[in-house]
Amino acid sequence: MSTRREFIKQVAVASAALAIGDKLDAMGKKIPVTAPGRVLGANDKVRVAVAGVHNRGRALAMNFAQMTSDCEVVYICDCDSAVVPAAQEACKAASGIEPKYVRDYRELVKMPDIDVIVVAMPDHWHAAAAIMAMENGKHVYLEKPATHTPAENEMVLKAQKKYGKVVQIGTQRRSWPTVREGIEILRNGEYGLGTVSVAKSWYSHPRPSIGKFDPSPVPENLDWELWQGPAPHKTEFKANCLHYNWHWYWDWGTGEALNNGSHFIDVIRWGMGLDDYPTLVNSVGGKYRFVDDDWQTPDYQLITLQYGDRCSVNWEGRSRNHFPTDGLTHGVTFYGEDSCMWFDFRDSYVIRDMKGNVVKEAVGSLPVRVNDTFNPCEALDTIHLKNFLDGIRLGTPLNAPLIEGCKSTQLMQYGNIAQRVGHSLHIDPKTGKILGDSEAMKYWTRKYEKGWMPKV
């Protein structure tokens, strides 16, 4: 964890970096703040609550807490009381203030002394939590993926239109200064890039087996019914699903495609200006390693997306093989006319000509702790959080507004649907609807526990 002095210095650099922020707002839209709730001025501190504080949520709570001139973390919420003390301690160490604890999210959204709710719960909670927050007058910082199903994309967008709240998606690379600089170069076709018609992205990781577990008693610290929330409450508790392996269960997670693929496909959409939906989506892969464990989603998956005769892009996920592609374990490649451009995990980019010579390279000044699995991009992510808070207080255009997050999320959702039905999907590029495929449309939405379906 960085010291307070180090963080202040990093935030100063980050704030200066926002000067380039207005250059790439062509895909962002200013969202009016019209719903009931406290009217915030430019100098008001935003009161923040963080829901879901096991790893990523704890990092977000700490990062918001360190922004003492902009906001104050007043509540944290989690249905597992065991993860709460660490989050409270992190916030107190960062700001001197220990946030209050609320166990039930349904109570949290009704608290009158909250302006923002950070949704960092498992994927199956995202849409319901965001809608409940907006309905109760709260702005939302929503971790990726935006939703669990395409139908939920429609729901959250309808809710935002109805309640008029500011919603930022946690695709934080859209705020990283050097990445933004690189995307501008890409869009301008500089350094031999010209028109880019092909792009690929990938993520590889040596994930171990999660084992095959029998049902077991629910720990006293966990409210299992509340944890399942909108998902059907049909699954008995297994100790190997918490607190990360839920990603690989279809009822709660969305596999590597949305766990990490949503970040990289979002960079592709942004860089290539893909505002419409694809016309054709295919997915191949499966669960190939540790076949006898409880993992359900693919551990290898290749999703391809065709945009008519304009371009094609893909994403490859290798959850159990760490061998690099183009020398990187995860990244994005844009194939231009006379050169190619790479983005990796850091705030950086490199452009090489067709002979492999570097023609342009840049690495940002803010640190990335590559081996830090908790909060590797602390200072960089703060730029994204600052953009969100300024969107609330000043009306600053968001770098990752909800509509963009939903579109990028839906691309990976198409891939999962294609994988599960075993054939390609034909898509209406304007509406995003799957065409003439009743089998695929069964996955457009999901079953909800009675009384838990999100409603707008």
C-alpha atoms as one frame of an Amber mdcrd trajectory, in Angstrom:
protein
   0.000   0.000   0.000   1.369   3.460  -0.842   1.862   6.077   1.826  -0.452
   9.070   2.069   2.342  11.418   0.888   3.089   9.230  -2.128  -0.576   9.096
  -3.026  -1.033  12.883  -2.863   1.926  13.287  -5.212   0.467  10.709  -7.609
  -2.946  12.381  -7.568  -1.350  15.716  -8.427   0.203  14.135 -11.506  -3.071
  12.417 -12.308  -5.017  15.668 -12.079  -2.608  17.346 -14.468  -3.030  14.457
 -16.870  -6.759  15.187 -17.088  -5.912  18.141 -19.297  -6.034  15.815 -22.329
  -9.391  14.439 -21.237 -11.573  16.450 -23.614  -9.930  15.172 -26.768 -11.616
  11.798 -26.992 -15.157  12.462 -25.799 -16.780  11.726 -29.163 -18.314   8.533
 -27.767 -19.196  10.032 -24.353 -22.325  11.988 -23.545 -22.985  14.415 -20.716
 -25.672  12.962 -18.482 -28.053  15.405 -16.778 -28.319  15.213 -13.008 -32.069
  15.568 -12.541 -33.175  12.808 -10.186 -34.016  13.488  -6.528 -31.000  13.619
  -4.250 -28.536  16.113  -2.811 -27.457  18.784  -5.284 -23.661  18.822  -5.283
 -21.534  21.843  -6.036 -17.975  21.965  -7.298 -16.541  22.163  -3.772 -18.820
  19.666  -2.057 -17.443  16.363  -0.848 -19.244  13.402  -2.371 -20.428  10.851
   0.197 -19.575   7.355  -1.023 -20.703   3.856  -0.042 -18.929   0.756  -1.370
 -20.868  -2.497  -1.797 -18.826  -5.690  -2.051 -15.478  -5.193  -0.311 -13.524
  -8.401  -0.729 -10.593  -7.620  -3.141 -11.548  -5.185  -5.903 -14.169  -3.482
  -3.756 -11.687  -3.014  -0.915  -9.199  -1.462  -3.347 -11.874   0.900  -4.667
 -12.935   1.823  -1.131  -9.330   2.660  -0.250  -8.790   4.633  -3.460 -11.945
   6.706  -2.951 -11.057   7.219   0.712  -7.643   8.658  -0.201  -9.330  11.358
  -2.307 -10.012  13.376   0.830 -10.560  16.691  -0.945 -13.190  15.173  -3.242
 -15.115  12.565  -1.274 -15.587  10.603   1.907 -16.309   6.885   2.199 -19.111
   6.804   4.757 -20.399   3.208   4.439 -19.249  -0.178   3.317 -21.592  -3.071
   2.640 -21.016  -6.811   2.349 -23.066  -9.880   3.263 -19.855 -11.560   4.477
 -18.869  -9.874   7.716 -15.417 -11.510   7.621 -14.219  -9.199   4.831 -15.420
  -6.005   6.493 -12.634  -5.215   9.019  -9.901  -5.128   6.369 -11.927  -2.700
   4.252 -12.684  -0.459   7.227  -9.016  -0.454   8.233  -7.896   0.392   4.688
 -10.279   3.355   4.544  -9.276   4.578   7.988  -5.581   4.325   7.125  -6.197
   6.309   3.940  -8.409   9.072   5.340  -8.571   8.835   9.112 -12.266   7.975
   8.911 -13.679   4.495   9.478 -16.829   3.891   7.402 -19.928   2.403   8.983
 -20.949  -1.154   8.105 -24.280  -2.192   6.604 -24.864  -5.890   5.898 -27.934
  -5.748   3.632 -27.653  -3.836   0.364 -31.404  -3.214   0.366 -30.927  -1.145
   3.518 -27.837   0.619   2.183 -29.614   2.138  -0.829 -32.151   3.792   1.473
 -29.566   5.608   3.583 -30.164   9.363   3.110 -26.551  10.421   3.745 -25.108
   8.759   0.607 -24.548  10.377  -2.801 -22.763   7.513  -4.591 -22.820   3.746
  -4.392 -19.859   1.790  -5.745 -21.104  -1.599  -6.984 -18.284  -4.133  -6.695
 -20.369  -7.211  -5.944 -20.371 -10.374  -8.129 -21.649 -10.030 -11.703 -25.121
 -11.418 -11.000 -25.751  -8.476  -8.651 -24.593  -5.647 -10.929 -27.797  -4.699
 -12.722 -30.100  -5.100  -9.729 -27.734  -3.136  -7.480 -27.297  -0.299  -9.985
 -31.034   0.015 -10.582 -31.829  -0.020  -6.851 -29.222   2.671  -6.256 -30.528
   4.946  -9.014 -34.115   4.427  -7.905 -33.100   5.687  -4.468 -31.397   8.808
  -5.791 -27.800   7.594  -5.838 -25.173   7.983  -8.541 -23.339   4.756  -9.382
 -19.785   3.634 -10.003 -20.402   0.219 -11.585 -17.624  -2.327 -11.885 -17.340
  -4.214 -15.159 -19.071  -6.095 -16.608 -22.021  -3.730 -16.558 -24.510  -6.596
 -16.348 -24.994 -10.362 -16.397 -27.221 -10.594 -19.528 -28.130  -8.470 -22.568
 -31.622  -7.915 -21.154 -30.037  -6.328 -18.100 -28.189  -3.859 -20.342 -31.593
  -2.687 -21.522 -32.812  -2.452 -17.915 -29.942  -0.363 -16.542 -30.018   2.029
 -19.500 -33.766   2.459 -19.044 -33.202   3.137 -15.345 -30.570   5.764 -16.050
 -32.881   7.503 -18.493 -35.698   7.410 -15.934 -33.717   8.572 -12.891 -31.086
  10.761 -14.570 -28.150   9.622 -12.453 -24.443   9.673 -13.320 -23.081   6.154
 -13.932 -19.420   5.421 -14.634 -18.247   1.912 -15.634 -15.023   0.527 -14.170
 -13.254   0.211 -17.526 -10.550   2.484 -16.158  -8.198   2.352 -19.138 -10.450
   4.935 -20.770  -8.996   7.434 -18.288  -5.325   6.444 -18.394  -3.426   9.368
 -19.975  -0.966   7.470 -22.182  -3.619   5.020 -23.374  -5.830   7.987 -24.291
  -2.922   9.538 -26.173  -2.388   6.279 -28.057  -6.064   5.962 -28.944  -6.013
   9.468 -30.402  -3.012   8.533 -32.556  -4.814   5.375 -33.636  -7.988   7.217
 -34.589  -5.983   9.759 -36.573  -4.200   6.971 -38.479  -0.757   8.367 -37.660
   2.635   6.597 -37.892   1.504   4.381 -40.776  -1.572   2.995 -39.009  -3.996
   4.383 -41.569  -7.320   2.568 -41.474  -7.407  -0.307 -38.997  -9.610  -3.191
 -40.111  -8.398  -5.984 -37.828  -7.737  -6.051 -34.083  -7.220  -8.771 -31.521
  -7.100  -8.966 -27.749  -6.156 -11.698 -25.327  -5.738 -12.654 -21.692  -3.787
 -15.597 -20.316  -3.440 -16.788 -16.733  -2.224 -19.980 -14.983  -5.395 -20.460
 -12.925  -5.336 -23.660 -10.825  -8.111 -26.192 -10.405 -10.921 -25.092  -8.084
 -11.516 -28.700  -7.079 -14.743 -30.627  -6.829 -16.467 -29.845  -3.563 -19.500
 -31.298  -1.820 -22.069 -28.937  -0.319 -21.141 -27.791   3.181 -22.670 -25.705
   5.985 -22.783 -21.981   5.352 -20.200 -20.098   7.472 -21.701 -18.003  10.264
 -20.161 -14.847   8.832 -21.973 -15.245   5.484 -25.591 -14.512   4.562 -25.810
 -17.034   1.716 -29.341 -16.081   0.641 -28.378 -12.438   0.389 -25.139 -13.276
  -1.447 -27.152 -15.133  -4.114 -29.552 -12.187  -4.341 -31.098 -11.999  -7.850
 -29.718 -15.413  -8.889 -31.922 -18.468  -8.288 -31.468 -19.657  -4.696 -31.187
 -23.268  -5.782 -27.517 -23.879  -5.215 -26.230 -25.259  -1.949 -23.179 -23.550
  -0.544 -19.794 -24.896  -1.664 -16.628 -23.545  -0.087 -14.821 -23.307  -3.433
 -17.077 -20.610  -4.905 -15.994 -17.762  -2.628 -14.568 -15.235  -2.932 -13.351
 -15.399  -6.498 -14.298 -18.690  -8.099 -17.920 -17.606  -8.538 -16.614 -16.123
 -11.828 -16.595 -19.659 -13.282 -20.217 -20.550 -12.370 -22.876 -19.524 -14.897
 -25.461 -18.521 -12.268 -23.176 -15.874 -10.800 -20.275 -15.225 -13.138 -19.650
 -14.714 -16.834 -16.345 -16.503 -17.332 -13.060 -14.988 -18.433 -14.829 -13.343
 -21.378 -16.389 -10.726 -19.135 -14.036 -11.012 -16.185 -11.104  -9.743 -18.269
 -12.227  -9.767 -21.897 -14.610  -6.869 -21.300 -11.624  -4.611 -20.480  -9.740
  -5.387 -23.678 -12.661  -5.527 -26.081 -13.657  -2.124 -24.702 -10.274  -0.742
 -25.769 -10.863  -2.169 -29.265 -14.358  -0.640 -29.513 -13.030   2.683 -28.317
  -9.976   2.685 -30.570 -11.843   1.679 -33.729 -14.933   3.782 -33.029 -17.249
   0.767 -33.114 -20.478   2.400 -32.025 -22.789  -0.092 -33.753 -23.092  -3.769
 -32.910 -21.421  -6.581 -34.899 -23.264  -8.453 -37.613 -21.862 -11.903 -36.848
 -20.441 -13.430 -33.652 -18.803 -16.808 -33.167 -17.138 -18.568 -30.247 -15.083
 -21.729 -30.020 -13.455 -23.292 -26.999 -14.432 -25.243 -23.926 -13.308 -26.515
 -20.579 -10.192 -28.496 -21.426  -8.071 -28.682 -18.270  -9.020 -30.009 -14.830
 -12.194 -31.345 -16.431 -13.403 -32.956 -13.211 -13.546 -29.787 -11.087 -16.583
 -27.519 -10.479 -15.538 -24.877 -13.027 -18.407 -24.419 -15.551 -17.412 -21.662
 -17.996 -14.780 -22.178 -20.743 -11.145 -22.161 -19.674 -10.226 -21.528 -23.310
 -12.372 -19.341 -25.557 -11.897 -17.522 -28.853 -14.643 -15.003 -29.660 -14.735
 -13.406 -33.114 -16.889 -10.429 -34.020 -17.539  -9.394 -37.617 -18.723  -5.863
 -38.421 -20.115  -6.395 -41.908 -17.441  -5.653 -44.504 -15.876  -2.936 -42.337
 -13.694  -4.907 -39.909 -13.315  -7.932 -37.671 -12.034  -8.208 -34.102 -11.478
 -11.028 -31.647 -10.737 -11.879 -28.057  -8.902 -14.976 -26.820  -9.079 -16.128
 -23.229  -6.685 -18.751 -21.860  -7.497 -19.068 -18.189  -5.175 -22.000 -17.580
  -2.239 -21.316 -19.883   0.066 -18.374 -19.286   2.096 -18.469 -22.505   2.383
 -14.951 -23.976   1.033 -13.670 -27.285   3.212 -11.098 -29.081   5.394 -11.199
 -25.969   2.526 -10.150 -23.682   0.366 -12.248 -21.357  -2.536  -9.896 -22.020
  -3.071  -7.001 -24.353  -4.531  -5.559 -27.553  -3.092  -5.386 -31.075  -4.404
  -3.085 -33.805  -3.286  -4.064 -37.316  -2.897  -0.944 -39.446  -1.995  -0.440
 -43.079   1.790  -0.047 -42.664   2.271  -0.524 -38.920   0.747  -2.183 -35.853
  -0.041  -0.825 -32.406   0.088  -2.682 -29.064  -1.404  -1.827 -25.683  -0.362
  -3.886 -22.671  -1.278  -3.960 -18.976   0.475  -0.673 -18.246  -0.365   2.895
 -19.233   1.633   2.528 -22.429   1.633   1.769 -26.133   4.107   0.873 -28.859
   3.866   1.172 -32.655   6.063  -0.952 -34.934   6.423  -0.940 -38.684   6.092
  -4.104 -40.754   9.764  -4.912 -40.199   9.300  -4.832 -36.436  11.075  -1.519
 -35.907   9.666   0.718 -33.158   8.411   3.959 -34.712   6.647   5.329 -31.631
   6.567   4.269 -27.986   5.276   5.842 -24.781   5.067   4.745 -21.155   3.136
   6.780 -18.611   4.766   8.224 -15.496   2.296   6.792 -12.991   3.277   3.393
 -11.567   1.741  -0.008 -12.229   2.658  -2.686  -9.712   2.509  -5.696 -12.011
   2.740  -8.317  -9.245   0.195  -6.618  -6.996  -3.031  -8.625  -7.256  -4.909
  -6.273  -4.916  -4.476  -2.720  -6.239  -1.883  -2.640  -9.032  -3.001   0.567
 -10.763  -3.888   2.691  -7.749  -2.788   6.114  -9.001  -4.008   5.540 -12.559
  -7.401   4.337 -11.400  -7.773   7.484  -9.319  -7.939   9.496 -12.552 -10.994
   7.446 -13.502 -12.598   7.984 -10.097 -11.879  11.726 -10.276 -13.532  11.884
 -13.702 -16.621  10.220 -12.197 -16.794  12.603  -9.234 -16.318  15.609 -11.545
 -19.144  14.241 -13.684 -21.397  14.498 -10.647 -20.235  17.872  -9.324 -19.288
  19.706 -12.525 -21.108  17.888 -15.323 -17.776  16.810 -16.825 -18.311  14.252
 -19.632 -17.598  10.752 -18.369 -14.757   8.780 -19.914 -16.675   5.498 -19.504
 -20.404   6.268 -19.486 -22.949   3.507 -18.954 -23.925   3.200 -22.629 -20.342
   2.396 -23.626 -19.962  -0.098 -20.813 -23.170  -1.855 -21.807 -22.114  -2.108
 -25.453 -18.701  -3.563 -24.619 -20.286  -5.934 -22.105 -22.815  -7.106 -24.692
 -20.105  -8.059 -27.192 -18.706 -10.574 -24.730 -22.215 -11.706 -23.780 -22.813
 -12.555 -27.457 -19.671 -14.652 -27.344 -20.852 -16.588 -24.302 -24.248 -17.166
 -25.889 -22.643 -18.413 -29.113 -20.444 -20.719 -27.049 -23.385 -22.162 -25.143
 -25.600 -22.791 -28.184 -22.698 -24.034 -30.317 -23.245 -21.884 -33.392 -22.711
 -18.383 -34.778 -25.098 -15.540 -34.013 -26.455 -13.080 -36.552 -26.945  -9.623
 -35.051 -28.854  -6.506 -36.105 -26.035  -3.914 -36.079 -28.379  -1.044 -35.162
 -30.498  -2.616 -32.408 -28.075  -5.261 -31.170 -30.790  -7.917 -31.232 -30.001
 -11.526 -32.155 -31.799 -12.356 -35.406 -33.979 -15.433 -36.009 -32.510 -17.621
 -33.278 -34.949 -18.728 -30.588 -32.370 -21.012 -28.995 -29.893 -18.163 -28.524
 -32.582 -15.805 -27.271 -33.135 -18.097 -24.295 -29.873 -16.662 -22.974 -30.876
 -13.041 -23.619 -32.231 -12.923 -20.087 -32.021 -15.246 -17.091 -34.144 -16.738
 -14.330 -34.368 -14.669 -11.159 -35.184 -15.602  -7.612 -38.788 -14.697  -6.847
 -39.038 -11.071  -5.792 -35.527 -10.233  -6.976 -35.942  -9.449 -10.695 -34.710
  -5.917 -11.475 -37.589  -3.606 -12.388 -37.639  -0.134 -13.875
